[in-house]
Amino acid sequence: MRLDKFLKVSRILKRRTIANEACQGGKVSVNGKPAKPGAQIKVGDRVSVGFAYGKLVFDVLDTRDNVKKEDATTMYKIIDNEAKND
């Protein structure tokens, strides 16, 4: 599954265009390497997403194309949710 689509379907990011911009801006990495929006991800990959407030690190558990809103969190397992303290 494409990285940008996974970020949208899992509801980590609200829209696919935002996921594209985050990837192109260097805010997303897969297994420690910067990732482009079209990068293929699979179960077991570790993804890191930088936000204005910090960084979210999670492992991919599932790559389904369609998921109900209440089931979206079953697609990943949060490893670290670092918040910036200013």
Backbone hydrogen bonds in HBPLUS format (Angstrom, degrees):
<---DONOR---> <-ACCEPTOR-->    atom                        ^
c    i                          cat <-CA-CA->   ^        H-A-AA   ^      H-
h    n   atom  resd res      DA  || num        DHA   H-A  angle D-A-AA Bond
n    s   type  num  typ     dist DA aas  dist angle  dist       angle   num
A0041-ILE N   A0001-MET O   2.88 MM  40  5.61 168.0  1.89 159.9 161.1     1
A0006-PHE N   A0002-ARG O   3.00 MM   4  6.27 157.8  2.05 151.3 157.9     2
A0003-LEU N   A0039-ALA O   2.84 MM  36  5.48 133.2  2.06 150.6 165.4     3
A0007-LEU N   A0003-LEU O   3.00 MM   4  6.26 164.4  2.02 158.8 161.9     4
A0004-ASP N   A0037-PRO O   3.11 MM  33  4.92 166.9  2.13 144.0 140.7     5
A0008-LYS N   A0004-ASP O   3.26 MM   4  6.45 144.9  2.39 137.1 145.6     6
A0009-VAL N   A0005-LYS O   2.82 MM   4  6.01 177.0  1.82 163.4 163.9     7
A0010-SER N   A0006-PHE O   2.89 MM   4  5.82 164.6  1.92 153.2 157.3     8
A0012-ILE N   A0007-LEU O   3.05 MM   5  5.25 133.6  2.28 147.0 159.6     9
A0013-LEU N   A0007-LEU O   3.07 MM   6  5.54 171.4  2.08 137.6 136.8    10
A0011-ARG N   A0008-LYS O   2.99 MM   3  4.94 147.6  2.09 100.6 110.8    11
A0019-ALA N   A0015-ARG O   3.13 MM   4  6.49 151.6  2.21 143.2 151.4    12
A0020-ASN N   A0016-ARG O   2.86 MM   4  6.16 153.6  1.93 148.2 155.2    13
A0021-GLU N   A0017-THR O   3.01 MM   4  6.25 161.6  2.04 145.0 149.3    14
A0022-ALA N   A0018-ILE O   2.92 MM   4  6.13 156.6  1.97 148.8 155.2    15
A0023-CYS N   A0019-ALA O   3.02 MM   4  6.22 160.3  2.06 149.1 153.9    16
A0024-GLN N   A0020-ASN O   2.92 MM   4  6.13 167.5  1.94 155.7 159.3    17
A0025-GLY N   A0021-GLU O   2.89 MM   4  5.91 135.1  2.09 139.1 150.9    18
A0027-LYS N   A0022-ALA O   2.97 MM   5  5.27 157.9  2.02 168.4 161.6    19
A0026-GLY N   A0023-CYS O   3.13 MM   3  5.34 162.7  2.16 109.4 112.7    20
A0050-GLY N   A0027-LYS O   2.75 MM  23  4.92 157.3  1.80 146.6 154.0    21
A0035-ALA N   A0028-VAL O   3.08 MM   7  5.96 163.5  2.11 146.1 142.4    22
A0029-SER N   A0048-SER O   2.93 MM  19  5.21 154.5  2.00 145.8 153.2    23
A0048-SER N   A0029-SER O   2.88 MM  19  5.21 159.1  1.92 150.2 154.5    24
A0030-VAL N   A0033-LYS O   2.84 MM   3  5.41 151.6  1.92 158.9 153.8    25
A0033-LYS N   A0030-VAL O   3.13 MM   3  5.41 166.0  2.15 112.8 117.2    26
A0031-ASN N   A0046-ARG O   2.64 MM  15  5.00 173.9  1.64 160.8 162.8    27
A0039-ALA N   A0036-LYS O   3.06 MM   3  5.41 166.7  2.08 118.3 121.0    28
A0045-ASP N   A0042-LYS O   3.15 MM   3  5.91 163.7  2.18 144.0 144.5    29
A0044-GLY N   A0060-VAL O   2.90 MM  16  5.33 166.2  1.92 142.0 145.7    30
A0060-VAL N   A0045-ASP O   2.91 MM  15  5.50 159.7  1.95 160.7 167.3    31
A0047-VAL N   A0058-PHE O   2.81 MM  11  5.46 162.6  1.84 171.0 172.7    32
A0058-PHE N   A0047-VAL O   2.90 MM  11  5.46 161.7  1.93 158.5 164.8    33
A0049-VAL N   A0056-LEU O   2.83 MM   7  5.24 162.0  1.86 153.3 159.4    34
A0056-LEU N   A0049-VAL O   2.90 MM   7  5.24 164.9  1.92 150.3 154.6    35
A0051-PHE N   A0054-GLY O   2.69 MM   3  5.15 172.8  1.69 158.3 158.8    36
A0054-GLY N   A0051-PHE O   3.26 MM   3  5.15 152.6  2.34  98.1 106.0    37
A0084-LYS N   A0053-TYR O   2.66 MM  31  5.52 170.1  1.67 149.7 150.2    38
A0055-LYS N   A0082-GLU O   2.87 MM  27  5.14 148.0  1.97 136.6 147.1    39
A0082-GLU N   A0055-LYS O   2.85 MM  27  5.14 128.1  2.12 158.3 165.2    40
A0057-VAL N   A0080-ASP O   2.75 MM  23  4.97 167.9  1.77 160.5 158.9    41
A0079-ILE N   A0057-VAL O   2.75 MM  22  5.43 162.1  1.78 140.8 146.0    42
A0080-ASP N   A0057-VAL O   3.12 MM  23  4.97 163.7  2.15 132.1 134.5    43
A0059-ASP N   A0077-LYS O   2.90 MM  18  5.23 156.9  1.95 145.0 148.7    44
A0077-LYS N   A0059-ASP O   2.93 MM  18  5.23 151.8  2.01 145.5 154.3    45
A0061-LEU N   A0075-MET O   2.77 MM  14  5.04 165.7  1.79 135.9 136.0    46
A0062-ASP N   A0075-MET O   3.19 MM  13  4.60 142.4  2.34 130.6 122.1    47
A0071-ASP N   A0068-LYS O   2.94 MM   3  5.26 144.0  2.07 109.1 120.3    48
A0072-ALA N   A0069-LYS O   3.34 MM   3  5.38 161.7  2.38 103.7 109.1    49
A0074-THR N   A0071-ASP O   3.03 MM   3  5.60 160.6  2.07 117.5 123.8    50
A0075-MET N   A0072-ALA O   3.16 MM   3  5.78 167.2  2.17 119.5 122.6    51
